[in-house]
Amino acid sequence: MKKLFLSLLSLFIIHYSFSQTITPEIIADIRNVSEVAISPNGNDIAYILRVPGEDASGNQKGILMTVPKAGGTPKTILEKIYNANSIAWSSDGKNIYFLMKDTVKKVSQINMVFLANKDVTQITSVENGVSHYAFSPDGKSLALIMPDVKTAQEKADEKKKKDWEVKDDNLKYNRLYVTDATAGTAPKDIVSQKVLDVTSLVWSPDGKTIFFEASDKPNIDWTYMYQKVYKVNAEGGVPEVVYETEGKLGNMDVSPDGKTLAFCGAVDISDPLPQSIFIVPTTGGDLKNLTDKYEGSAVEVKWLNNTTVLMLAAEGCYSSLKKIDIKTGKQTSAYSKAAIIRAMSLNVKSGSMAFSASTPQNPYEVYSGSASGGLKKITDSNPALKGIKLTKQEVVSWTGPDNLKIEGVLTYPKDYKSGTKYPLILQIHGGPEGVSANGWNTRAVYPVQWYAANGFFVLEPNYRGSQGRGVSFAKADQKDLGGKEFDDVLAGIDFLVGKGMVDNDKVETGGFSYGGYLSAWASTKHSARFKASVMGAGISNWISFCGTTEIIQENSLVHWDLWWYDNMQLVWDRSPLAHINDAKTPMLIVHGGADTRVPITQSEEMYNALKLKKVQTQMIVYKRQPHGILEREAQIDFMNRTLDWFKDHIK
């Protein structure tokens, strides 16, 4: 018996001494819960589990699943649904609706699956597909958002190669339609006398009115900056503006009595985020900001009852769920500093809730709870991670310029030993109004645990301008891009160096989008401090970017809070290319071949300049990829290639 015990003990020690290290393949294969929907009786949760695709592209597919709210064995309802999203229960809880691309038109259609036998019925078969849908409260009507289709003349011109484009002419809009949910009648465009591009909708509780968000032009910039909240009779009519909002808009919800509209919105045109919660009478009237001076960022709002709204928010590096009394503005916390929540579903009658949330140890899973508190993880979609040795992760804070408190997420190197100095890789989030949260922080373009497993500290700084600290903090970098916000980053490095944790001669940086810009800025303007950098889809020349991106309005009104042609010298001075003569840091440049957010010319300008200056560089273009990297093989290459780049330059 003693020998058996010793043998088992030896096996135990060997197993945990040689726990598998995370790899790019494991990261690329991680499954994530993307959305949740709680059933009408509050007992079950439907969810979409995103899994890597099996074809050469590696694009993710969805699995539709259900799980009891109390926990238990999940059930697979449908597998390998392409572009699955927008799940909703039928009112009797027997069926689930969802959007997925059909095999004929290759566009998203509404489908319904019967839970009893898993048979699927396609509800719509429209030419350009459905982007959003919602059933009326009684379930008899269906509201749809659908894009315009090409006319017969346009199709004929295409065949004749006469399909040239005149910019800002003959625009195609996303329009609001209503149809009978059961009779299969043709959808009716219910918005008359005004051309609007509709992005979201919600029914009034009595089913007589539809509230929707829309802009005057159908492009990303207008959708970001110039949407307003409208209402229209569900039978059709002239839309009315509920309130003249300004700046970005988030989600909205109508109170159970139908008298008050709540929405997430910006305080003004230059607010980087729709991070405040407003209420306004549905008949029109005075607007009330429920979160004025709140040092956090609202993400989503839902009504609990006629006097209380539920707010999902980002607070620093954490998520928070709070109830707000609409009369007094008093906030009562339900969850704080627990899992990082990115989606939630509420059953108003029972108070039951479902969430998609993550922790430092687990990617996004299904959680259950209620508005009164209690958050419980009830799925485990990545059993392969149980054998992975993850490194320590914690929130740290330091002082930036003007004595401003700055936070970030610090991930420790594998087998960390106190008193030893390690190399550091910065992983700088985009936006700049993004945020690095203390949840699962490893993904293909930010492979934090992969770097940590190979002996690096990894710091994800939430510099001024980030989400989670309120409006003033989010605006604190305006007219000063690359200024004090990057001094915040440098102060974070100094903080770790001062604690004896990081070798000041082995500091490197990487990031995507705005994080790519700051990494290019680091290796030009601040080249003496960095041994290597990775510029992922970043900005090298603010002047050329300001005139070619698809977000000209947002970039100028929000990020810069000025028009580039009014202060050309400042905008050029904050461009990495303006400091190319100081560049000595080797730079790996990465860009998606189908990126429309940051034109690939931004990377080409930097690459060519570095080549001319004989600074070590390499540029990788991942074909077909948008503003990010979606295909599995490209993801794996990026993770391996960037690690090799970082390791090679600290030898």
N, C-alpha and C positions, 0 to 999 in steps of 0.2 A: 504493500500500500504506500509505503514511504517513497519507493522508487517511482511509482506511478505519479504521486504528487509532484516529485521533483521533475519528472518528464513533462507533466502538464505545465508546471511553472516555467520550465525552459521554453516551451512552445509559446507561452504567453509573452515572455520577455522578448523572444525573437520576433514575434508578430508586431509588437509595439515598438521595437527598436528599428524595424525596417518598414514602418508604415509608408505607404506609397506617397510620393511627392506629386503634387498637382502638375498636370501637363497641359499644353495647348489643346490637345485632343479632348481631354476631359472638360476643359473650359468651353470648347466649341460645342460639346454635346450636352451641356447643362440644359435641363428643362425648367421652364418658368411658368407660373400661373399668371396669365395676362389680364384676366377679368373674371368677376364673380357675379352671381345673381342668386339671391335668396328666394325660396319658393313662397307662394302666397300664404301657406300655413306656417311658414317660418321654420319648418323642420328639416329642409334639405337645401343644399347649395349646389347650383350648377356652375361649372367653371370651364374655361379654356386653358388647356395645358399646351404651351408652345414647345415643340420638339424639333430637332434638326431634320431637314428634309433628306430623303434618300436618293434624290437624283444628283446629277453632277453639280448643279448650282448650289446645293446645300441650303437653299432658302427654307426657312422654318415653316412647318405646317402645324395645324391645331388638332388636338384631341378634345372632343366634348365629353365631359365627365360629370358625375354627380357624387356627392358624399353627404351623409347625415350631418346636420349641424352639431350634434352631440359628439361626432367622431365615429369612426368605423371604417370599413373597407370601401374605398371609392369604386364606383361602377363606370366602366367605359361605355359610353352611348354611341359615339361615332369616332372613327379613327381617320387620320390623314386628310383632314378637311383643309383645302387650300384657301388661305386668306380668311380663316374663320374669325368672326368677331360679332359684337352686338347681340349677346344672348339675352333672351327674355322668356319668362314663363307664361304659359297660357293662364287665364284667370282661374281655371279649375285645377291647375297643377299637374295636368296629365300630359302636356306637350311642352316642348321647348322650341322657340323660334331662334333663328340665327342668320347671319349673312355669310355667304361663301360664294366664290367664283364658280359659275356654271361651266360645263364642258363645251358648250356650243358658242355662246357669245363672249366667253372669257371675261365677264364682268360680274360684279357682286349682285346676287339675287337673295330675296328672303326665302328661307326654307323653314320647314317645320318637321320635327321628328316626334313620332308617337312613342312615348316611353314604354308602353306596354309591349310593343314588338320591334321597336327601333326602325320602323319604316319611315322613309323620308318623303315629304311632299314639297315640291317647289311651288312657293306661293306666287312669286312674280316672275315674269319673263319679259323684261323691258330692255330696250335696245342698248342703252348706255349704263344700265345697272342702277342700283340703289346705294346711296352713300350713308343714309341714316333713316330710321323708321321708328314709329311709336304708335301703339294702339291707344284708342280712346279709353277712358275709364270704364265704360260699359262693354268694351271689347268688340263693338259693332263696326267701328270705323278704323281706318289705318291711314296715318299720315306718313308721307314719304318725302325724302329729299332726293331729287334725281337731276342729273346734268342734262343740258340741251343735247339733242342729237343733230347730226349733220343733215342739211337739207338735201333734196334730190339733186339740186343744181351743184352743190358742193361735192357730192359723190361723183357726179358726172365729170366735173372739173378735175378731180383727182385722177380719174382714169385717163384723161387727156393730158396729164402733167401740167395743168393750168392752176395748180393749187398753191400759188405763191401767197405769202402772208403779208398783210398790211398791219403793222403794229397798232395795237389798241383799237382795231376795227373788227367788226363782226365777232364780238366776244361771246363766248358760251357760258351760260349761267347755270348754277345749281338752284333749282326752283322747288317750291313747296306744293305738294299735291295731297289730295285726300281721296280715298276710295273706300268702297264697302269692303269690310274685312272678310266677308263670306261669299258674296255674290260674284266676285271676279269681274267687277265692272272696270271700265277704263279709268285710270286716275285722272282727277280734275285739278288743274292749276288754280289755286284758290286766291292767289295774290294778283289783284288787278290794278291798273293805272300806275304801276311803279315797277321798274326793273330792279330786282334785288338778287344778290348771290347769297343763298341761305346756307348756314352751316350747322345749326342745331335747332331743336324744337322741344317744347313741352306743352301738354294739354292742360287746360283748366280742369279742376275737379268735376265740374258739371258737364264737361265735354262740348261746351258751346264755343270756346275760344281756344286758339292756338297762339302761344307766345313763341317767338323765334328770334334768333340772332342773324343779322345779315349786313352786308356792305353793298355799296353802289357798284363796285367793280369786282369781277371774278378773278382776283389774283391773290397770291399769298400775302403780299404787303398790305393790301386793303383789308384782308381778313384779319391780320394781326392788329392793325392800327385804327380802322375806321368802321368797325361794326357798331350797330345799335340794336337795342331790344325793341321789337315790334310785337303788336298783337293784331290778329285778324279773325273774323268770324269763321268758324270751321266750315260753314257752308260756302264761304267765298266772300270777298269784298275788298275794300280799300284798306291797306294796312295803316295802323297808327303807331307812332313812336310812343312807347310807354314813358321814357325819360331821355332827355338829350345827354346821353353818356359821352365821355371823352376818353380815348385811349383803349387799352386792351380789355377784352371781356373773357371771362371764364364760364363755368357752368351756371345754370340758374334752376330755380325750383319755385313752385307756387304753393302757398299755404293751403292746408286742408279745406279752409272755408272759402278759398278762392279770392280773398281780399288783398293779399299782399304777395309781391314778387320779391324773392331774394336772389342775388347773383354775386359772383365774384368779379371784381372789376378793378381798374386802375383809378388812382385818385386824380390823375390828369394825363395829358397826352405823352408826357415824358416818363411816366412811371414804367419801370422795366417789366413789371408783372401785374396780372390781374389778381393782386394779393390782398385786397380788402373786401369785406362783405358789406353789401349795401342792401337796404330794403326800400321799397317804394309801393304805394297803393297800385293795384292793377288798373284802377281807373285813371291813374295819373296823379301827380301831387309832389310833395317834397321828398327828396331823397335823404336817407339817413345812413351814415357810415357807422356800422356796429363795431368796427375794429380800429377806430381812430387811435393813433399812437401805439397800437399793438406792435410789440417787438418780435413779430413772427410774420409768416406769409401764409395767408389762406390759400388752400389748394382746391377745396370743394365744399359746397354747402348743400344741406338738405334740411327740410322742415321735419321736426319731431311732432309738433302740435302747433296750434295757432299763435302761441306766444313764445316758442322756443325753436331756434335753429341749431343744427349740428354742424360744426366746422371741423374739417380735416385740414391740418396746417403743418407747415415745416417750421420747426423752432430750432435754430442752429443746425446741428448735425443730426437732429432727431425728428420724429413725427409726433404730432399731438392731435388728440381728438377732444373737442370741447363743446359743451352746450352753452348757448348764449341766449339770455333773456332779452327779447327785442325791445322791451320797454326801458330797462335799466342798463343794458349793455353788459351786465355781469356775466363773467365767464366761469363755468364750472368744469373742471377737468375730468375726463373719463379715462384717457390713457395719456401717458407722457413718458418719453424715454424708454419705450418698449420697442416692438418691432417697427421697421420702416414701412409705412403703408403707402401703396400707390393706387389702390382702387378699393371702393367700398360699395356695399349694397345694403339697403335698409328696408325692413318690413315694418311699416309705420304701426300697424295694428298690434303686433306682438312685441315690437321693440327689438326683435332679433336682427343681427347684423352679420355680414360676411365681408371678408377682406382678402386682398392679395397683399402679402407683406413678406419682408425678409429680415434676417438677422445677420450678424457677422459670420455665423456658422451655416446658414441655410439660404439658398436662393429663394425667389418668391414662391410662397406656398399659400394654401387656403387657411385662413384663420377664421374662427367664429367668435362672437362676443355679443355685446349689447351696448346701447347708449348709456347704460348705467355703469359699465366697466366690465373687466374680465376679458382677456384676449388669449385665445388658445389655438395653437397650431394643430390642425387636424389632418394634414396630408404630408406625405414624405415622398416626393417625386424624384429624388436623386439619391437612391440607396448607394450608388457607387462612391459618393462623397464620404460615406462612413469610414472608408479605409484610408482617407486622405488626411495627412497631418497638416492642418492649417496653422498659420502663425498668429501670434497675438495682434490684436487690433484695438485701438483706443482713441478717444477724442482728446486732443491736446489743445492748449491755448497759449498765446503769446501776445505781446504788445506791438502794434504797428505804429506808423506815424500818427501824430496827434493823440497819442496814448489810447488809440482805439483797440479794443479787444478783438483779436482775430482767432478763429478756431480752425481746426483741420482734423483729418483722420490720419493717424499714424499706424502703419503696419510694420511689424518688427521682422527682421531677417530670421530665417530658419536657424534654430539652435543658438539663439541670441545669448551672449554672455555679457553681463554687466561689467563695465569698465573697459570694454573693447570698442574701438571706433570702427564703424562700418561705412561703406559707400551709400550714397543716397540718390534715389531717383524721385524727382517730382512728377506727379501725375495731376496736371492742372485741368480742372473741368472747363467746359465751354460756356457759352452764353454771351456775355459774362454773367448773366443772371441765373446760371445753373447752381447746383449745390452738390457737394460730396457728403453723403449721409453715412451714419454709423450702422449700415446694414450690410448686405452682401455687396461687396465693392469690386468684384472681379468679373470682367466681361472681356470680349475679344479685343476691343480697342483700348481698354484700360485693364490689362491683365495683372492686377496688383499682387495677388498671391503667387503668381508665376515668377515675378521679379523677386518677391520676398523669399521664395523657396530657393532662389539662387544667390542668396547672401546679401540682398539690398534692404536697407530701410526704404519705405515708400511713404511719402507725405503727400496728401491731397488737401491743399490749402483752400479755405473758403475766404478768399480775399474780399475786400470791400467791393460791393456790386453784386454779391451773391444773394441767392434766395435764403430765407429763413430768419432774417434779422430785422424785418420791417422795411417800410418805404424809404426812410432816411438812409439806412445802410445800403439799400439797393441802388440809391441814386448817388452814393458817395464817390463814385469813380467817373461821373459824367464830366465832360470837357477835359478829362485828365487820363485818357486811356493809356496804359503803360506807365503811368506815373506812380501815385501813391498805392494803387492797387498792386503793382509789382513790388513796391517797397514792402508791402505786407508779406509777399512771398519771400523776399530776401530776409526779412526779419524772422520768418519761420525757420529758414536754414540756420541763421545765426543762433536761434534758440536751441536747436538740436546740437549744433557745434559746441555751444557754451555748456551744455550738459554733459559733454564728453561722449556723446553717442555716435556722432557723425564725423567722418574724416573730411575736413574742409577742402582738401585737394582732390576729393573724389565725389563731386556733386554733378548730377546730370538731370536732364529734364525732358519731359514729353507731354503731349496732350493733343486733343482733336478740336478742330474748329477754333473757338477763341482760345482754348488751351494750346492749340497749335500756333496761334499768333504769339501768345506769351512765351512759348518755347523758342520761337524764332527771335523774338525780342531779347530773350535771355542770351542767345548765342551771337547777337550782334552788338547791341547797346551795352550788354553786361557780359561780354564774352570772357573776360578774365576770370569769372567765377565758375564757369561751366566747362566740364571736360567733353561733353557730347550732348546732342539734343535730337529729338524726333519731332519734326513739324508735321502734324497730321491735319490735312485739309485746312491749313492756317492762312492768315493774311500776311502778305509781305509788303504790300503797297496800299495804304489806306485810300489814296486818291483814286487809283484805278479800280479798287474794290467798290468804293462808294458809287461808282457810275456803272457797274456791271452786275452787281448781285441782284437777286430776286427780292431782296429786302431793303431797297434803297430808303424807303420811308422809315421803317423801323430802325435801321442802322443810324440814320441821322437824327431822328426825333427822340430816340430812346438811348441808344448806346453812347453816341457822342453828345446828344442834346445840342447839336449845332449842325448847320449845313457846311459840308466840306469846302465849298467855294467861298464861304464867308471868312474862313480862317485857314487858308491853304497852308500857311507855314507851320501851324501847330499840327495839322493832320499829317503833313509830310514828315515832320520831325518825329512823330510817334510811329512811323513806319520802319520796320526792320531794315528795309533797303536803304533808308537814309543813313544808316550806320554800317553799311557794308564794308567800309574801309577799316573798321575796328574788328571785323569778324575774323576770329581764329578758331572758333569752336566747330569741330566736325558735325555736320548736320545731315541726318537721314530724313528725306522728304517723302511723304506718302500722300496719295490723293486718289479718290474714286473717279473713274473715267466718265461717270454719268452724274457728277455732282453739279447741281444747279444753285445750291446755297452759296458756296464759295467756289467761284470759277477756277478751273484748273490752271488758268494763266497765272494765278497768284503763286502757285508752286513753281511754275516754269520760270517766272521772273526771278525768284530766289535761287533756283537751281543754276540758271545761267550766270547770275551774278557771282555766285560762289565759285563756279568753274573758272570764270575769268579772273577771279582773285586768287585762284589756286588754293582754295580752302577745301579740305576733304569733304566730299558730299556724294550722295547717291539719291536718285529719285525713282520711286516705284509707283506705277500707275496700275491700280487694280481695276481691270476692265469691268464694265457693267455696274460697278458699285456707285451708290448715291453718296450722300453726305454721311458716310460711315462705311462699314464693311459687313455685308450680309452673308456672302457665300462662305461656306465652311472652309474650303481649301485656302481661300484668301485670308481668312481669319487666322488659321494655323500658321501660314507663312508670315503674317504680320507679327505674331507673338514671338516666333523663333527668330525672325530677322531683327526685331528691335532689341531683344535680349542680347543677341550676338553683338549688335552695335554698341550697346552700353558696356558689355563686358570687355570688348576689344579696346575701349578707350580709357579704361582705368587700370590696365595692366602696368 
